[in-house]
């Protein structure tokens, strides 16, 4: 089930739509079926981009872990039996 990009010839709205079977898409703005299928560029992930994403994810996970530890410690201190 591919996702295609279209441009409406009636209102110039650009949109993506999931096309199933022999479905004929319509513009979500004006409901026209006078559409032009656009050429979509593939998304490429380079090693540098992957490395940046992994570093950002690790930093986010570390901060969330620190926040959980801090919240647990505050809970334990406030509930001293």
Biopython code that builds the backbone (N, CA, C, O; Angstrom):
import numpy as np
from Bio.PDB.StructureBuilder import StructureBuilder

atoms = [
    (1, "UNK", "N", (0.838, -1.177, 0.000)),
    (1, "UNK", "CA", (0.000, 0.000, 0.000)),
    (1, "UNK", "C", (0.886, 1.244, 0.000)),
    (1, "UNK", "O", (1.295, 1.723, 1.058)),
    (2, "UNK", "N", (1.170, 1.748, -1.161)),
    (2, "UNK", "CA", (2.080, 2.894, -1.262)),
    (2, "UNK", "C", (1.419, 4.223, -0.918)),
    (2, "UNK", "O", (0.215, 4.418, -1.081)),
    (3, "UNK", "N", (2.262, 5.121, -0.435)),
    (3, "UNK", "CA", (1.843, 6.493, -0.169)),
    (3, "UNK", "C", (2.362, 7.337, -1.322)),
    (3, "UNK", "O", (3.554, 7.321, -1.629)),
    (4, "UNK", "N", (1.458, 8.073, -1.958)),
    (4, "UNK", "CA", (1.831, 8.922, -3.081)),
    (4, "UNK", "C", (1.629, 10.387, -2.722)),
    (4, "UNK", "O", (0.781, 10.733, -1.900)),
    (5, "UNK", "N", (2.433, 11.243, -3.359)),
    (5, "UNK", "CA", (2.272, 12.688, -3.227)),
    (5, "UNK", "C", (1.516, 13.191, -4.453)),
    (5, "UNK", "O", (1.778, 12.768, -5.579)),
    (6, "UNK", "N", (0.587, 14.089, -4.215)),
    (6, "UNK", "CA", (-0.202, 14.672, -5.295)),
    (6, "UNK", "C", (-0.254, 16.185, -5.161)),
    (6, "UNK", "O", (-0.078, 16.747, -4.080)),
    (7, "UNK", "N", (-0.503, 16.828, -6.302)),
    (7, "UNK", "CA", (-0.772, 18.253, -6.353)),
    (7, "UNK", "C", (-2.113, 18.408, -7.064)),
    (7, "UNK", "O", (-2.326, 17.864, -8.148)),
    (8, "UNK", "N", (-3.004, 19.155, -6.437)),
    (8, "UNK", "CA", (-4.323, 19.361, -7.024)),
    (8, "UNK", "C", (-4.229, 20.458, -8.088)),
    (8, "UNK", "O", (-3.723, 21.548, -7.821)),
    (9, "UNK", "N", (-4.712, 20.163, -9.278)),
    (9, "UNK", "CA", (-4.694, 21.150, -10.362)),
    (9, "UNK", "C", (-5.766, 22.222, -10.162)),
    (9, "UNK", "O", (-5.666, 23.302, -10.746)),
    (10, "UNK", "N", (-6.783, 21.947, -9.353)),
    (10, "UNK", "CA", (-7.864, 22.906, -9.138)),
    (10, "UNK", "C", (-7.496, 23.966, -8.100)),
    (10, "UNK", "O", (-7.765, 25.151, -8.297)),
    (11, "UNK", "N", (-6.873, 23.533, -6.979)),
    (11, "UNK", "CA", (-6.601, 24.501, -5.906)),
    (11, "UNK", "C", (-5.119, 24.582, -5.511)),
    (11, "UNK", "O", (-4.777, 25.302, -4.572)),
    (12, "UNK", "N", (-4.250, 23.871, -6.199)),
    (12, "UNK", "CA", (-2.797, 23.852, -5.954)),
    (12, "UNK", "C", (-2.408, 23.319, -4.571)),
    (12, "UNK", "O", (-1.304, 23.590, -4.099)),
    (13, "UNK", "N", (-3.291, 22.570, -3.922)),
    (13, "UNK", "CA", (-2.972, 21.958, -2.626)),
    (13, "UNK", "C", (-2.089, 20.731, -2.854)),
    (13, "UNK", "O", (-2.360, 19.912, -3.733)),
    (14, "UNK", "N", (-1.025, 20.615, -2.048)),
    (14, "UNK", "CA", (-0.147, 19.446, -2.127)),
    (14, "UNK", "C", (-0.424, 18.564, -0.923)),
    (14, "UNK", "O", (-0.567, 19.057, 0.196)),
    (15, "UNK", "N", (-0.501, 17.242, -1.154)),
    (15, "UNK", "CA", (-0.813, 16.331, -0.067)),
    (15, "UNK", "C", (-0.307, 14.935, -0.387)),
    (15, "UNK", "O", (0.029, 14.623, -1.530)),
    (16, "UNK", "N", (-0.258, 14.094, 0.655)),
    (16, "UNK", "CA", (0.094, 12.696, 0.511)),
    (16, "UNK", "C", (-1.141, 11.872, 0.825)),
    (16, "UNK", "O", (-1.969, 12.261, 1.649)),
    (17, "UNK", "N", (-1.257, 10.731, 0.161)),
    (17, "UNK", "CA", (-2.401, 9.860, 0.415)),
    (17, "UNK", "C", (-1.963, 8.404, 0.246)),
    (17, "UNK", "O", (-1.156, 8.080, -0.624)),
    (18, "UNK", "N", (-2.511, 7.540, 1.092)),
    (18, "UNK", "CA", (-2.289, 6.111, 1.000)),
    (18, "UNK", "C", (-3.269, 5.564, -0.021)),
    (18, "UNK", "O", (-4.481, 5.676, 0.159)),
    (19, "UNK", "N", (-2.753, 4.971, -1.097)),
    (19, "UNK", "CA", (-3.599, 4.483, -2.181)),
    (19, "UNK", "C", (-3.748, 2.971, -2.045)),
    (19, "UNK", "O", (-2.763, 2.233, -2.053)),
    (20, "UNK", "N", (-4.980, 2.529, -1.920)),
    (20, "UNK", "CA", (-5.275, 1.100, -1.780)),
    (20, "UNK", "C", (-5.972, 0.593, -3.033)),
    (20, "UNK", "O", (-6.959, 1.172, -3.487)),
    (21, "UNK", "N", (-5.449, -0.491, -3.585)),
    (21, "UNK", "CA", (-6.076, -1.124, -4.748)),
    (21, "UNK", "C", (-6.244, -0.179, -5.915)),
    (21, "UNK", "O", (-5.300, 0.503, -6.314)),
    (22, "UNK", "N", (-7.456, -0.136, -6.468)),
    (22, "UNK", "CA", (-7.733, 0.729, -7.617)),
    (22, "UNK", "C", (-8.409, 2.032, -7.190)),
    (22, "UNK", "O", (-9.148, 2.638, -7.966)),
    (23, "UNK", "N", (-8.153, 2.454, -5.962)),
    (23, "UNK", "CA", (-8.713, 3.693, -5.406)),
    (23, "UNK", "C", (-8.257, 4.903, -6.221)),
    (23, "UNK", "O", (-7.089, 4.999, -6.598)),
    (24, "UNK", "N", (-9.179, 5.822, -6.489)),
    (24, "UNK", "CA", (-8.846, 7.080, -7.144)),
    (24, "UNK", "C", (-8.887, 8.173, -6.084)),
    (24, "UNK", "O", (-9.959, 8.482, -5.563)),
    (25, "UNK", "N", (-7.727, 8.771, -5.752)),
    (25, "UNK", "CA", (-7.708, 9.773, -4.688)),
    (25, "UNK", "C", (-8.381, 11.080, -5.110)),
    (25, "UNK", "O", (-8.526, 11.379, -6.295)),
    (26, "UNK", "N", (-8.782, 11.842, -4.100)),
    (26, "UNK", "CA", (-9.374, 13.163, -4.312)),
    (26, "UNK", "C", (-8.669, 14.144, -3.388)),
    (26, "UNK", "O", (-8.152, 13.752, -2.341)),
    (27, "UNK", "N", (-8.646, 15.403, -3.766)),
    (27, "UNK", "CA", (-8.020, 16.449, -2.965)),
    (27, "UNK", "C", (-8.786, 16.616, -1.649)),
    (27, "UNK", "O", (-10.009, 16.751, -1.669)),
    (28, "UNK", "N", (-8.094, 16.609, -0.512)),
    (28, "UNK", "CA", (-8.790, 16.785, 0.766)),
    (28, "UNK", "C", (-9.336, 18.201, 0.973)),
    (28, "UNK", "O", (-10.205, 18.406, 1.821)),
    (29, "UNK", "N", (-8.840, 19.176, 0.213)),
    (29, "UNK", "CA", (-9.303, 20.555, 0.354)),
    (29, "UNK", "C", (-10.559, 20.827, -0.469)),
    (29, "UNK", "O", (-11.556, 21.328, 0.049)),
    (30, "UNK", "N", (-10.498, 20.490, -1.762)),
    (30, "UNK", "CA", (-11.618, 20.843, -2.642)),
    (30, "UNK", "C", (-12.336, 19.619, -3.226)),
    (30, "UNK", "O", (-13.316, 19.767, -3.957)),
    (31, "UNK", "N", (-11.856, 18.425, -2.910)),
    (31, "UNK", "CA", (-12.424, 17.153, -3.355)),
    (31, "UNK", "C", (-12.377, 16.947, -4.866)),
    (31, "UNK", "O", (-13.118, 16.125, -5.405)),
    (32, "UNK", "N", (-11.508, 17.690, -5.551)),
    (32, "UNK", "CA", (-11.329, 17.510, -6.982)),
    (32, "UNK", "C", (-10.519, 16.248, -7.238)),
    (32, "UNK", "O", (-9.666, 15.872, -6.434)),
    (33, "UNK", "N", (-10.792, 15.599, -8.358)),
    (33, "UNK", "CA", (-10.024, 14.416, -8.741)),
    (33, "UNK", "C", (-9.036, 14.748, -9.858)),
    (33, "UNK", "O", (-8.398, 13.858, -10.420)),
    (34, "UNK", "N", (-8.917, 16.042, -10.173)),
    (34, "UNK", "CA", (-7.956, 16.514, -11.180)),
    (34, "UNK", "C", (-6.610, 16.701, -10.489)),
    (34, "UNK", "O", (-6.261, 17.810, -10.084)),
    (35, "UNK", "N", (-5.852, 15.601, -10.355)),
    (35, "UNK", "CA", (-4.615, 15.605, -9.589)),
    (35, "UNK", "C", (-3.427, 15.265, -10.468)),
    (35, "UNK", "O", (-3.550, 14.601, -11.497)),
    (36, "UNK", "N", (-2.279, 15.738, -10.031)),
    (36, "UNK", "CA", (-1.016, 15.398, -10.692)),
    (36, "UNK", "C", (-0.174, 14.643, -9.667)),
    (36, "UNK", "O", (0.090, 15.142, -8.573)),
    (37, "UNK", "N", (0.248, 13.419, -10.044)),
    (37, "UNK", "CA", (1.092, 12.636, -9.145)),
    (37, "UNK", "C", (2.501, 13.219, -9.207)),
    (37, "UNK", "O", (3.062, 13.402, -10.287)),
    (38, "UNK", "N", (3.062, 13.505, -8.040)),
    (38, "UNK", "CA", (4.392, 14.103, -7.958)),
    (38, "UNK", "C", (5.450, 13.020, -7.764)),
    (38, "UNK", "O", (5.170, 11.937, -7.249)),
    (39, "UNK", "N", (6.643, 13.332, -8.178)),
    (39, "UNK", "CA", (7.760, 12.422, -8.006)),
    (39, "UNK", "C", (8.318, 12.625, -6.601)),
    (39, "UNK", "O", (8.808, 13.706, -6.274)),
    (40, "UNK", "N", (8.246, 11.605, -5.787)),
    (40, "UNK", "CA", (8.740, 11.684, -4.414)),
    (40, "UNK", "C", (10.195, 11.245, -4.369)),
    (40, "UNK", "O", (10.600, 10.299, -5.045)),
    (41, "UNK", "N", (10.962, 11.949, -3.564)),
    (41, "UNK", "CA", (12.361, 11.586, -3.395)),
    (41, "UNK", "C", (12.495, 10.593, -2.247)),
    (41, "UNK", "O", (11.836, 10.749, -1.219)),
    (42, "UNK", "N", (13.325, 9.590, -2.404)),
    (42, "UNK", "CA", (13.512, 8.631, -1.313)),
    (42, "UNK", "C", (14.227, 9.284, -0.149)),
    (42, "UNK", "O", (15.030, 10.198, -0.338)),
    (43, "UNK", "N", (13.942, 8.823, 1.039)),
    (43, "UNK", "CA", (14.593, 9.332, 2.239)),
    (43, "UNK", "C", (15.852, 8.508, 2.470)),
    (43, "UNK", "O", (15.795, 7.282, 2.567)),
    (44, "UNK", "N", (16.976, 9.186, 2.555)),
    (44, "UNK", "CA", (18.254, 8.502, 2.728)),
    (44, "UNK", "C", (18.830, 8.879, 4.080)),
    (44, "UNK", "O", (18.868, 10.055, 4.443)),
    (45, "UNK", "N", (19.275, 7.883, 4.820)),
    (45, "UNK", "CA", (19.911, 8.122, 6.109)),
    (45, "UNK", "C", (21.394, 7.817, 5.967)),
    (45, "UNK", "O", (21.783, 6.686, 5.675)),
    (46, "UNK", "N", (22.206, 8.827, 6.174)),
    (46, "UNK", "CA", (23.652, 8.635, 6.105)),
    (46, "UNK", "C", (24.152, 8.158, 7.462)),
    (46, "UNK", "O", (23.427, 8.230, 8.455)),
    (47, "UNK", "N", (25.369, 7.680, 7.505)),
    (47, "UNK", "CA", (25.969, 7.242, 8.766)),
    (47, "UNK", "C", (26.084, 8.414, 9.735)),
    (47, "UNK", "O", (25.899, 8.238, 10.940)),
    (48, "UNK", "N", (26.385, 9.602, 9.227)),
    (48, "UNK", "CA", (26.500, 10.780, 10.098)),
    (48, "UNK", "C", (25.149, 11.110, 10.727)),
    (48, "UNK", "O", (25.070, 11.405, 11.919)),
    (49, "UNK", "N", (24.101, 11.060, 9.930)),
    (49, "UNK", "CA", (22.766, 11.355, 10.457)),
    (49, "UNK", "C", (22.349, 10.292, 11.468)),
    (49, "UNK", "O", (21.761, 10.606, 12.503)),
    (50, "UNK", "N", (22.654, 9.041, 11.162)),
    (50, "UNK", "CA", (22.321, 7.958, 12.087)),
    (50, "UNK", "C", (23.064, 8.158, 13.407)),
    (50, "UNK", "O", (22.489, 7.957, 14.477)),
    (51, "UNK", "N", (24.338, 8.555, 13.339)),
    (51, "UNK", "CA", (25.123, 8.804, 14.544)),
    (51, "UNK", "C", (24.545, 9.933, 15.379)),
    (51, "UNK", "O", (24.479, 9.828, 16.603)),
    (52, "UNK", "N", (24.123, 11.014, 14.729)),
    (52, "UNK", "CA", (23.509, 12.138, 15.451)),
    (52, "UNK", "C", (22.209, 11.714, 16.118)),
    (52, "UNK", "O", (21.929, 12.095, 17.254)),
    (53, "UNK", "N", (21.423, 10.926, 15.406)),
    (53, "UNK", "CA", (20.156, 10.449, 15.965)),
    (53, "UNK", "C", (20.401, 9.557, 17.176)),
    (53, "UNK", "O", (19.689, 9.654, 18.175)),
    (54, "UNK", "N", (21.403, 8.691, 17.089)),
    (54, "UNK", "CA", (21.708, 7.795, 18.206)),
    (54, "UNK", "C", (22.219, 8.582, 19.417)),
    (54, "UNK", "O", (21.846, 8.280, 20.550)),
    (55, "UNK", "N", (23.062, 9.579, 19.186)),
    (55, "UNK", "CA", (23.561, 10.411, 20.294)),
    (55, "UNK", "C", (22.418, 11.158, 20.965)),
    (55, "UNK", "O", (22.361, 11.242, 22.192)),
    (56, "UNK", "N", (21.519, 11.694, 20.170)),
    (56, "UNK", "CA", (20.367, 12.413, 20.720)),
    (56, "UNK", "C", (19.478, 11.470, 21.520)),
    (56, "UNK", "O", (18.977, 11.845, 22.580)),
    (57, "UNK", "N", (19.275, 10.252, 21.028)),
    (57, "UNK", "CA", (18.446, 9.278, 21.742)),
    (57, "UNK", "C", (19.101, 8.875, 23.058)),
    (57, "UNK", "O", (18.425, 8.752, 24.079)),
    (58, "UNK", "N", (20.416, 8.669, 23.036)),
    (58, "UNK", "CA", (21.113, 8.312, 24.278)),
    (58, "UNK", "C", (21.014, 9.438, 25.300)),
    (58, "UNK", "O", (20.776, 9.185, 26.481)),
    (59, "UNK", "N", (21.195, 10.674, 24.854)),
    (59, "UNK", "CA", (21.106, 11.825, 25.761)),
    (59, "UNK", "C", (19.698, 11.934, 26.344)),
    (59, "UNK", "O", (19.535, 12.199, 27.535)),
    (60, "UNK", "N", (18.689, 11.730, 25.511)),
    (60, "UNK", "CA", (17.301, 11.775, 25.982)),
    (60, "UNK", "C", (17.045, 10.674, 27.009)),
    (60, "UNK", "O", (16.437, 10.916, 28.052)),
    (61, "UNK", "N", (17.513, 9.463, 26.706)),
    (61, "UNK", "CA", (17.313, 8.340, 27.624)),
    (61, "UNK", "C", (18.044, 8.560, 28.944)),
    (61, "UNK", "O", (17.523, 8.216, 30.005)),
    (62, "UNK", "N", (19.237, 9.127, 28.888)),
    (62, "UNK", "CA", (20.001, 9.390, 30.109)),
    (62, "UNK", "C", (19.254, 10.396, 30.982)),
    (62, "UNK", "O", (19.135, 10.205, 32.193)),
    (63, "UNK", "N", (18.750, 11.470, 30.363)),
    (63, "UNK", "CA", (18.018, 12.481, 31.126)),
    (63, "UNK", "C", (16.752, 11.891, 31.738)),
    (63, "UNK", "O", (16.437, 12.174, 32.894)),
    (64, "UNK", "N", (16.026, 11.078, 30.981)),
    (64, "UNK", "CA", (14.815, 10.458, 31.520)),
    (64, "UNK", "C", (15.156, 9.530, 32.683)),
    (64, "UNK", "O", (14.418, 9.475, 33.666)),
    (65, "UNK", "N", (16.265, 8.802, 32.580)),
    (65, "UNK", "CA", (16.694, 7.930, 33.665)),
    (65, "UNK", "C", (17.043, 8.726, 34.906)),
    (65, "UNK", "O", (16.671, 8.345, 36.016)),
    (66, "UNK", "N", (17.755, 9.828, 34.726)),
    (66, "UNK", "CA", (18.107, 10.686, 35.861)),
    (66, "UNK", "C", (16.852, 11.266, 36.509)),
    (66, "UNK", "O", (16.771, 11.359, 37.734)),
    (67, "UNK", "N", (15.887, 11.651, 35.699)),
    (67, "UNK", "CA", (14.632, 12.195, 36.231)),
    (67, "UNK", "C", (13.886, 11.135, 37.040)),
    (67, "UNK", "O", (13.324, 11.437, 38.093)),
    (68, "UNK", "N", (13.883, 9.891, 36.547)),
    (68, "UNK", "CA", (13.209, 8.816, 37.282)),
    (68, "UNK", "C", (13.893, 8.547, 38.615)),
    (68, "UNK", "O", (13.223, 8.361, 39.631)),
    (69, "UNK", "N", (15.231, 8.525, 38.617)),
    (69, "UNK", "CA", (15.976, 8.301, 39.859)),
    (69, "UNK", "C", (15.695, 9.427, 40.847)),
    (69, "UNK", "O", (15.485, 9.172, 42.033)),
    (70, "UNK", "N", (15.689, 10.665, 40.369)),
    (70, "UNK", "CA", (15.429, 11.819, 41.226)),
    (70, "UNK", "C", (14.014, 11.750, 41.802)),
    (70, "UNK", "O", (13.815, 12.006, 42.990)),
    (71, "UNK", "N", (13.037, 11.408, 40.970)),
    (71, "UNK", "CA", (11.653, 11.313, 41.438)),
    (71, "UNK", "C", (11.510, 10.198, 42.479)),
    (71, "UNK", "O", (10.804, 10.366, 43.473)),
    (72, "UNK", "N", (12.172, 9.070, 42.254)),
    (72, "UNK", "CA", (12.113, 7.967, 43.205)),
    (72, "UNK", "C", (12.739, 8.374, 44.537)),
    (72, "UNK", "O", (12.197, 8.073, 45.601)),
    (73, "UNK", "N", (13.877, 9.056, 44.474)),
    (73, "UNK", "CA", (14.557, 9.498, 45.701)),
    (73, "UNK", "C", (13.681, 10.492, 46.474)),
    (73, "UNK", "O", (13.572, 10.400, 47.697)),
    (74, "UNK", "N", (13.058, 11.440, 45.765)),
    (74, "UNK", "CA", (12.169, 12.398, 46.426)),
    (74, "UNK", "C", (10.981, 11.685, 47.067)),
    (74, "UNK", "O", (10.558, 12.043, 48.166)),
    (75, "UNK", "N", (10.448, 10.686, 46.389)),
    (75, "UNK", "CA", (9.333, 9.914, 46.933)),
    (75, "UNK", "C", (9.765, 9.207, 48.217)),
    (75, "UNK", "O", (9.060, 9.248, 49.225)),
    (76, "UNK", "N", (10.928, 8.561, 48.169)),
    (76, "UNK", "CA", (11.420, 7.840, 49.350)),
    (76, "UNK", "C", (11.661, 8.778, 50.529)),
    (76, "UNK", "O", (11.364, 8.426, 51.670)),
    (77, "UNK", "N", (12.192, 9.955, 50.265)),
    (77, "UNK", "CA", (12.459, 10.907, 51.348)),
    (77, "UNK", "C", (11.162, 11.464, 51.941)),
    (77, "UNK", "O", (11.093, 11.718, 53.143)),
    (78, "UNK", "N", (10.154, 11.651, 51.121)),
    (78, "UNK", "CA", (8.899, 12.223, 51.617)),
    (78, "UNK", "C", (8.004, 11.168, 52.266)),
    (78, "UNK", "O", (7.043, 11.525, 52.947)),
    (79, "UNK", "N", (8.286, 9.909, 52.077)),
    (79, "UNK", "CA", (7.468, 8.834, 52.649)),
    (79, "UNK", "C", (8.300, 8.008, 53.632)),
    (79, "UNK", "O", (8.311, 6.779, 53.574)),
    (80, "UNK", "N", (8.971, 8.679, 54.502)),
    (80, "UNK", "CA", (9.802, 7.999, 55.516)),
    (80, "UNK", "C", (8.903, 7.441, 56.597)),
    (80, "UNK", "O", (8.275, 8.196, 57.339)),
    (81, "UNK", "N", (8.839, 6.126, 56.689)),
    (81, "UNK", "CA", (7.954, 5.485, 57.679)),
    (81, "UNK", "C", (8.619, 5.361, 58.986)),
    (81, "UNK", "O", (8.026, 4.847, 59.934)),
]
sb = StructureBuilder()
sb.init_structure("model")
sb.init_model(0)
sb.init_chain("A")
sb.init_seg("    ")
for serial, (resi, resn, name, xyz) in enumerate(atoms, 1):
    if name == "N":
        sb.init_residue(resn, " ", resi, " ")
    sb.init_atom(name, np.array(xyz, "f"), 0.0, 1.0, " ", f" {name:<3s}", serial, name[0])
structure = sb.get_structure()
